[in-house]
């Protein structure tokens, strides 16, 4: 992502900050679109500019494998029903108003492929939270969308996104055949659902 675009995005994110409550910026897009890369770059730039900002990925609200196995959804891990929507929504609402003490959030450890409770600290001087995840605009998650000040959609060509996903799955332990099969069976159906919501984003960002 070029520097000029990042300058524009940083300025837009800074404009969300206000004094009465913490602002929350959502970044969404299909798997492999580059949501995390954008979020991390944006957070780094904001901190360099003296803005207190926390990065709270939605991935911390993955249900643990033991729960997915109990629900019979382990083979669909990453689909919308494999996340704790209620827990995520409750955290977003807390982050809006609880400004005088630390608030703790879960993260997702990719080497373990499991959520880790209390791994992220949002401090009172964090005036902005950047959260990113697949389903921020989903029509069944309208309360999540209402808790966010803006949602940006990261768009990227399907072939590039697909290859990024395959490389990611290989990096974290799958064979190439397993990775491609997972992308086709799990990631792509999720991607189609997510891309269908692109039109309701506040901003579409080129993730190439």
C-alpha positions, 0 to 999 in steps of 0.5 A: 500500500503506497505512502500517499494512501496511508497518509490519507487513511491515517488522517481519516482515522485521526478525525474519528477521535473525540473527547467524550468516548473512545472511537472504534474503527473497523477494518473488514474484508474477505480472508486474505485481503490484507486487513491485518496488514492495514490495521498494523500499519495504521496503528504504527503510524498513529502511534508515531503521531502521538495518538493513543491507539489499540489494535483489537482483532476480532480473531480473539473471539474465535471459539476454541477447538474444543468448543467447535468440536462439541458443536460439530463445527470444527471443520468450518472454523472461520465461518461466522458461526464459529465466533463468539459474536456476543462476547465481541459485541460486549467488548466493543460496548465496554471499549466505548465507555470504560475509559478510566481503567485498563480493559483486557481483550483476547487475541488469537495465536496462529501457531496454536490456532487458538484464542488467548484470553486477556492478551491485549491491554486497552489503556485509558489513554487509548483514544482509538481502537482499530479492530479488524475481522471478517464479519463486521458488516454482516447483516446478522451482526448489525449490533456489531456494526452499530458499535463501530464509528466507521468500517473500511472494506479492504478489497483485493483481486480474488487470485491474489487473495487466494494465493495469500491464503494458501501461503498462510495455511502452509506457513502454519502447518498444512501441506499445499494440497491441504491448504488449497482444499481448505481455501476452496471448501471453507475460506471461499464460501466465507469470502463470498458472504463477506464480499456481498456486504462491501457496499455498506462500508464507509470506505473501500480500500485497495489492498493490493 
